[in-house]
Amino acid sequence: MKVLLDTNIVLDLLLGRKPFDSLAQEIFIQIEQKKIEGFLAPTSITTIYYLLNRQLDKKTSNDAIKTLLEMFKITKLDKEVLINSLENNGIDFEDSVIYTSGAFSDIDIIITRDKKGFKNSKIDVLSPSEFLKKRDK
């Protein structure tokens, strides 16, 4: 199963955002154990780095990004994806890019705490708790 994590899920874990970090950690463990195939959008990587670097030192931010790049596969992002993102644009262009890059990468599920940003998604969109409950069945 290919799952695409929204930026907020990764930040929940890396920044220890309570109470969301524990659910994010459970998802990361499943990815580390290869129970699911984890993906991130390229735009998430740049956003995560920017936000980490505002709160942490450069080495820690770099190390976090290296770890993410080792753990996760990256979805497709090129001119075609960006053009399609404009057509798929819902509330937020950033979410549209994440969704469209996921669609072009045959993602099965998007995991996010901001489901409204993926309102018209043809890909299943689940919150972390919904995803974990579904996996436990």
C-alpha positions in Angstrom: 0.0 0.0 0.0 1.4 3.4 -1.0 0.7 6.2 1.5 1.5 9.8 1.0 2.0 11.8 4.2 0.9 15.4 4.2 3.5 17.9 5.5 1.6 18.4 8.8 2.0 14.7 9.8 5.8 14.8 9.4 6.0 18.1 11.3 3.9 16.6 14.1 6.6 14.0 14.7 9.7 16.0 14.0 8.6 19.0 16.2 6.9 16.8 18.8 3.6 18.5 18.4 1.3 17.1 21.1 -1.0 15.2 21.0 -0.5 14.4 17.3 3.1 13.2 17.5 2.2 9.8 18.8 -0.1 8.9 15.9 2.6 10.2 13.4 5.1 8.0 15.2 3.0 4.9 14.7 2.7 5.6 11.0 6.5 6.2 10.7 7.1 2.8 12.5 4.9 1.1 9.9 6.9 2.7 7.1 10.3 1.8 8.8 9.1 -1.8 9.2 8.0 -1.8 5.5 4.4 -2.7 6.3 3.4 0.3 4.1 5.3 2.2 1.4 5.8 5.8 2.5 5.9 8.8 0.1 6.4 12.5 0.5 5.8 15.2 -2.1 8.9 17.2 -3.0 7.2 20.4 -1.9 6.8 18.9 1.6 10.5 18.3 1.8 11.3 22.0 1.2 8.5 23.2 3.5 9.7 20.8 6.3 13.3 22.0 5.9 12.2 25.7 6.0 10.1 25.2 9.2 12.7 23.0 10.9 15.5 25.4 10.2 13.5 28.2 11.9 13.4 26.2 15.1 16.5 24.0 15.0 20.1 24.4 13.9 21.2 23.7 10.3 22.9 20.4 11.1 19.8 19.0 12.9 17.6 20.2 10.0 19.9 18.6 7.4 20.0 15.4 9.4 16.2 15.2 9.6 15.9 15.8 5.8 18.5 13.1 5.1 16.6 10.6 7.3 13.3 11.4 5.5 14.9 10.9 2.1 16.2 7.5 3.3 12.8 6.4 4.7 10.4 7.8 2.1 10.0 7.7 -1.7 9.3 11.0 -3.4 6.2 11.6 -5.6 6.5 12.9 -9.1 6.7 16.6 -9.6 7.2 18.2 -12.9 5.6 20.8 -15.2 2.7 18.5 -16.1 2.0 17.9 -12.4 2.1 21.6 -11.7 -0.3 22.4 -14.6 -2.7 19.8 -13.4 -2.4 21.1 -9.9 -3.8 24.4 -11.1 -6.8 22.5 -12.5 -7.2 20.5 -9.3 -6.8 23.5 -7.1 -9.2 23.4 -4.2 -8.8 25.6 -1.2 -5.0 25.5 -1.1 -2.5 25.3 -4.0 0.1 23.5 -1.8 -2.4 20.8 -1.0 -3.4 20.6 -4.7 0.3 20.0 -5.6 0.6 17.3 -3.0 -2.6 15.6 -4.2 -1.7 15.8 -7.9 1.8 14.6 -7.4 0.3 11.7 -5.4 -2.2 11.0 -8.2 0.6 10.9 -10.8 2.5 8.5 -8.5 -0.4 6.0 -8.0 -0.8 6.7 -4.3 -3.5 4.7 -2.5 -4.0 6.9 0.5 -3.2 10.5 1.6 -2.8 10.8 5.4 -3.4 14.3 6.7 -4.9 16.3 9.6 -6.3 18.8 7.1 -8.8 16.7 5.2 -10.6 19.8 3.9 -7.6 20.6 1.8 -8.2 17.4 -0.2 -12.0 17.7 -0.3 -12.4 16.6 -4.0 -9.7 13.9 -3.9 -10.2 10.8 -5.9 -7.5 9.2 -3.6 -8.7 8.1 -0.2 -7.9 10.8 2.4 -7.7 9.6 6.0 -6.7 11.2 9.3 -3.8 9.5 11.1 -6.3 7.8 13.5 -8.6 6.7 10.7 -5.6 5.2 8.9 -4.3 3.4 11.9 -7.8 2.0 12.7 -8.1 0.8 9.2 -4.7 -0.9 9.3 -5.6 -2.7 12.6 -8.5 -4.5 10.9 
